[in-house]
Amino acid sequence: MSAILEVRGLEASYGDRTVLRGLDFEVAEGGVTALLGANGAGKTTTLRAICGTVRRRGEIRFAGKRIERMPTESIVRLGIAQVPEGRGTFATLTTEENLHLGAMTRPNGRDISLDIERCYSIFPRLKERRSQQAGTLSGGEQQMLAIARALMLRPKLMLLDEPSFGLAPMITKHIFEILAEVKRESGVSMLIVEQNASLALRFADQAYLIETGSIVMSGEAKIIREDEGVRASYLGY
């Protein structure tokens, strides 16, 4: 399977503080790759570096095209959508207005209404809340909205940052079931950062473990999930 995203020698920093130190990894086309590690390991910074929102060095190829010198808006237009940590909901806008914002970079804005209805079919709760201010939605509903807003881009690659954060286990299970359905139906590739390592490894095809800004282990998710030594040393379960 070919790679839709290829990262080589990725470094990133905030001011004088280097956070990422020469990361190499890939995301297969139509696959799910998980980035795992403790808080502060550099997982979120990796997603930001791909999108160009932090200082970065190295080589990043998306669908064969080098993007590391592109501005964020141009990267989004290529088909990379991010579901940020904390959901990034525009709190004073309605649910439906948030969905329209997700399609702002699409050329000519064609078929936006059809895609909004598709999002409502995936997330029926959002249809019930279509006229409600997004800031008044529950945590689970806001996470659904963040994913739906990303889908409005019609992305080729979704970057998901802690989709289970702050959610009850049953809501988390539901969110991941929906993500699996989206992947099956649309074939969108996914790069997921997730503190719940057990959940992420069940969902992903490939996984990379990050420790203090460097990759210390990689492989098939199912192999990492079954390795007792890996679980004890890095994953905490």
C-alpha positions as CSV (number, residue, x, y, z in Angstrom):
1,M,0.0,0.0,0.0
2,S,1.4,3.4,-1.0
3,A,1.9,6.2,1.5
4,I,-0.3,9.3,1.3
5,L,1.9,11.1,3.9
6,E,5.7,10.7,4.2
7,V,7.7,12.5,6.8
8,R,11.5,12.5,6.9
9,G,13.8,14.1,9.5
10,L,11.0,16.3,10.9
11,E,12.1,18.8,13.6
12,A,10.0,21.4,15.2
13,S,10.5,24.0,17.9
14,Y,8.9,26.7,19.9
15,G,11.3,29.6,20.2
16,D,14.6,28.1,21.4
17,R,13.0,24.9,22.6
18,T,13.3,22.0,20.2
19,V,10.4,19.6,20.6
20,L,10.7,17.2,17.7
21,R,14.1,15.6,16.8
22,G,14.3,14.0,13.4
23,L,11.0,12.1,13.1
24,D,10.5,9.6,10.2
25,F,7.1,8.1,9.7
26,E,4.4,7.4,7.1
27,V,0.6,7.1,6.8
28,A,-0.6,4.6,4.3
29,E,-3.3,5.7,1.8
30,G,-6.6,4.6,3.2
31,G,-4.9,3.5,6.5
32,V,-4.9,4.6,10.1
33,T,-1.7,5.5,11.8
34,A,-1.5,6.1,15.6
35,L,1.1,8.4,17.4
36,L,1.4,7.3,21.0
37,G,3.4,8.6,23.9
38,A,3.2,10.4,27.2
39,N,2.1,14.0,27.7
40,G,4.8,16.3,26.3
41,A,6.3,13.7,24.1
42,G,5.6,15.8,20.9
43,K,2.5,14.2,19.5
44,T,0.4,17.3,19.1
45,T,3.4,19.3,17.9
46,T,3.8,16.6,15.1
47,L,0.3,17.4,13.9
48,R,0.9,21.1,14.0
49,A,4.2,20.7,12.1
50,I,2.4,18.8,9.3
51,C,-0.1,21.7,9.1
52,G,2.6,24.4,9.3
53,T,1.5,26.1,12.5
54,V,4.9,25.7,14.2
55,R,8.4,26.2,13.1
56,R,9.6,23.1,11.3
57,R,12.4,21.6,9.4
58,G,12.6,18.3,7.4
59,E,10.7,16.9,4.5
60,I,7.0,16.4,4.4
61,R,5.3,14.8,1.3
62,F,1.6,14.6,0.8
63,A,0.4,12.5,-2.1
64,G,3.9,12.8,-3.5
65,K,4.0,16.6,-3.2
66,R,6.4,18.4,-0.9
67,I,4.4,20.7,1.5
68,E,6.9,21.7,4.2
69,R,7.3,25.2,2.7
70,M,3.6,25.7,2.1
71,P,1.4,28.0,4.3
72,T,-1.3,26.3,6.3
73,E,-4.2,27.4,4.1
74,S,-2.5,25.8,1.0
75,I,-2.0,22.6,2.9
76,V,-5.7,22.5,3.9
77,R,-6.7,23.1,0.3
78,L,-4.8,20.0,-0.7
79,G,-7.1,17.9,1.5
80,I,-5.6,17.7,5.0
81,A,-8.2,18.4,7.7
82,Q,-7.4,18.6,11.4
83,V,-9.6,17.8,14.3
84,P,-7.7,19.7,17.0
85,E,-7.3,19.0,20.7
86,G,-10.1,20.6,22.6
87,R,-12.3,20.4,19.5
88,G,-11.8,24.0,18.3
89,T,-15.5,24.7,18.1
90,F,-16.6,28.2,17.2
91,A,-18.7,28.6,20.3
92,T,-21.0,31.5,19.3
93,L,-21.9,30.1,15.9
94,T,-24.6,27.5,15.4
95,T,-23.8,23.9,14.6
96,E,-24.7,24.4,11.0
97,E,-22.6,27.6,10.7
98,N,-19.7,25.6,12.0
99,L,-20.2,23.0,9.3
100,H,-20.3,25.7,6.6
101,L,-16.9,27.0,7.9
102,G,-15.5,23.6,7.4
103,A,-16.1,23.9,3.6
104,M,-14.7,27.4,3.2
105,T,-11.6,26.3,1.4
106,R,-13.4,24.1,-1.1
107,P,-13.3,25.4,-4.7
108,N,-16.6,27.0,-5.7
109,G,-18.4,25.5,-2.6
110,R,-20.1,22.9,-4.7
111,D,-22.4,20.3,-3.1
112,I,-22.0,21.9,0.4
113,S,-25.7,21.4,1.3
114,L,-25.4,17.7,0.3
115,D,-22.4,17.2,2.4
116,I,-24.1,18.9,5.4
117,E,-26.9,16.4,5.1
118,R,-24.4,13.6,4.9
119,C,-22.8,14.8,8.1
120,Y,-26.3,14.8,9.7
121,S,-26.8,11.3,8.6
122,I,-23.5,10.3,10.2
123,F,-24.3,12.3,13.4
124,P,-28.1,12.5,13.8
125,R,-27.6,14.4,17.1
126,L,-26.1,17.3,15.2
127,K,-29.2,17.6,13.0
128,E,-31.2,17.9,16.2
129,R,-28.9,20.7,17.3
130,R,-28.4,22.4,13.9
131,S,-29.6,25.8,15.1
132,Q,-28.1,25.6,18.6
133,Q,-25.0,27.6,19.5
134,A,-22.0,25.2,19.4
135,G,-20.7,26.4,22.7
136,T,-23.9,25.0,24.4
137,L,-23.4,21.5,23.1
138,S,-22.2,18.6,25.3
139,G,-18.6,17.5,25.1
140,G,-19.5,14.5,23.0
141,E,-21.6,16.6,20.7
142,Q,-18.8,19.1,20.2
143,Q,-16.4,16.3,19.3
144,M,-19.0,15.0,16.8
145,L,-19.2,18.6,15.4
146,A,-15.4,18.9,15.2
147,I,-15.2,15.6,13.1
148,A,-18.1,16.6,10.9
149,R,-16.6,20.0,10.3
150,A,-13.4,18.3,9.2
151,L,-15.4,16.0,6.9
152,M,-16.9,19.1,5.2
153,L,-13.5,19.6,3.6
154,R,-13.8,16.2,1.8
155,P,-10.4,15.4,3.1
156,K,-7.9,12.9,1.9
157,L,-6.2,12.8,5.3
158,M,-7.6,13.6,8.7
159,L,-5.4,14.5,11.6
160,L,-7.2,13.7,14.9
161,D,-5.8,15.1,18.2
162,E,-7.1,13.3,21.3
163,P,-10.6,12.6,20.1
164,S,-11.4,10.8,23.3
165,F,-10.3,13.7,25.6
166,G,-12.8,14.5,28.3
167,L,-15.4,12.0,27.1
168,A,-17.2,9.3,28.9
169,P,-16.2,5.7,27.8
170,M,-19.5,5.1,26.1
171,I,-19.3,8.3,24.1
172,T,-15.7,7.5,23.2
173,K,-16.7,4.1,22.0
174,H,-19.4,5.7,19.8
175,I,-17.0,8.3,18.4
176,F,-14.5,5.6,17.3
177,E,-17.2,3.5,15.8
178,I,-18.2,6.5,13.7
179,L,-14.6,7.1,12.7
180,A,-14.3,3.4,11.6
181,E,-17.5,3.8,9.5
182,V,-16.2,7.0,7.9
183,K,-13.0,5.3,7.0
184,R,-14.8,2.3,5.5
185,E,-17.2,4.4,3.4
186,S,-14.9,7.2,2.3
187,G,-11.4,5.6,2.3
188,V,-10.0,8.7,4.1
189,S,-6.6,8.2,5.7
190,M,-6.2,9.1,9.3
191,L,-3.3,10.1,11.6
192,I,-4.5,9.9,15.2
193,V,-2.9,11.2,18.4
194,E,-4.5,9.4,21.4
195,Q,-3.7,9.0,25.1
196,N,-5.9,5.9,25.3
197,A,-3.2,3.6,23.8
198,S,-5.3,0.5,24.0
199,L,-8.2,2.1,22.1
200,A,-5.9,3.6,19.5
201,L,-4.1,0.4,18.8
202,R,-7.3,-1.4,18.2
203,F,-8.3,1.2,15.7
204,A,-5.0,1.8,13.9
205,D,-3.1,-0.3,11.3
206,Q,0.3,1.1,12.2
207,A,1.7,2.8,15.3
208,Y,4.7,4.9,16.3
209,L,5.7,5.5,19.9
210,I,7.2,9.0,20.6
211,E,9.4,9.7,23.6
212,T,10.8,13.2,24.2
213,G,10.5,14.2,20.6
214,S,11.9,11.0,19.0
215,I,10.4,7.8,17.7
216,V,11.5,4.9,19.9
217,M,9.4,2.2,18.3
218,S,7.1,1.5,15.3
219,G,5.3,-1.4,13.7
220,E,1.9,-2.9,13.1
221,A,-0.6,-1.8,15.7
222,K,-1.7,-5.4,16.5
223,I,1.9,-6.5,17.2
224,I,2.6,-3.6,19.5
225,R,-0.8,-4.1,21.2
226,E,0.1,-7.8,22.0
227,D,3.7,-7.2,23.2
228,E,3.7,-7.3,27.0
229,G,7.1,-5.6,27.2
230,V,5.9,-2.7,25.1
231,R,2.7,-2.3,27.0
232,A,4.6,-2.2,30.3
233,S,7.4,0.1,29.2
234,Y,5.5,2.6,27.1
235,L,1.8,2.2,27.1
236,G,0.8,1.8,30.7
237,Y,-1.7,-1.0,30.5
